[in-house]
Amino acid sequence: MLRTQAPSPPVSPAAAPAVPAVEIRPARMDDEERVGAFVAGLSPRTLTLRFFTGYGRTDRKLVRALIAVDERRDVLLAVDGGERVLGHAMGYLRDGSTEIAVMVADEWQGRGIGSRLVRALLRRAVARGAHEVGMDVMGDNRRVLAMIKRRWPGARMRIEAAVVEVAAPIGPL
């Protein structure tokens, strides 16, 4: 399954940057540099929550994989007016289910960007035949687990080592 991350601790309103106009759009091959800069700017905690392990921030192979799209893989980006990547979401469609993974730049977490990415990704997956969503979440990622319980109260959760495997009907968007 793909993995998802939780937002970092909330930023105080006085310290939080103003929310820019955010566009949710499909990733393109020419996004490699933008996505590379996005990943390089993520904190170690955010990287761990998304990938469950550390990795080289300049790993070009990983960046290419994060923007690769095919008949089963969908990738969306949240970008500001200057095309700076604020968030990334990907889904992998298989047998009526889509496995999703989302990450948002540390300074933009907790501001609805992740939710917008998830809704857009799920709309696209439903249009392609998905009726269930799955994701892997670190067991100590209480914030995301609480969000899942609110959004999908009937979600099936199975603990495997330190990971919670989640599966739920997509339901209304």
C-alpha positions, 0 to 999 in steps of 0.5 A, a space after each residue: 500500500 501507499 503511505 500517507 503523512 500527518 500534518 506537523 504540529 499546527 503553526 500559530 496564526 501569527 507565524 503562518 504564511 497567508 494561504 495562496 491561491 492553490 490550484 490542484 492539477 495533474 502532475 506533468 513530466 516537466 514538474 520534476 524540478 518543482 517536485 524535487 524542490 518540494 521534497 527537498 524542503 520537507 522536514 525529516 518528520 514529514 518525510 518519515 511520516 510519508 515514506 516510513 524511512 529516511 532517504 536521500 532528499 536529492 534522489 532523482 529516481 524517487 522524484 521521477 517516481 512521484 510524478 510518473 503516471 500510467 493507466 493505474 497511477 494518478 498523481 495530483 499536485 497542489 501548486 500556488 500561482 508561481 507553480 511552487 508545489 505545496 502538496 502531492 497526492 498519488 493514487 494507485 488503482 487496482 481491482 476497484 480500490 485506490 491506494 492513496 498517499 498524500 504529503 503537504 509542505 510543512 508550513 502548509 499543513 493543517 490548512 486544507 490542502 491535503 483534504 483538497 488533494 484527497 477529494 480530487 484524487 478520490 473523484 478521479 478514482 471513482 470516475 475510473 471505477 474505484 469504490 474503496 480507498 486504502 492507505 497505510 498510516 504510521 501507528 503513532 500518526 494520531 492526527 491522520 488516524 483521527 481524521 480517517 475515523 471522522 471521514 470513514 467511520 466504518 473503515 477497516 483498520 489492521 495493525 501490521 508492525 507499526 503501521 495501520 492498514 486502512 480500507 474504507 468505502 469511498 462514499 460521498 465526496 
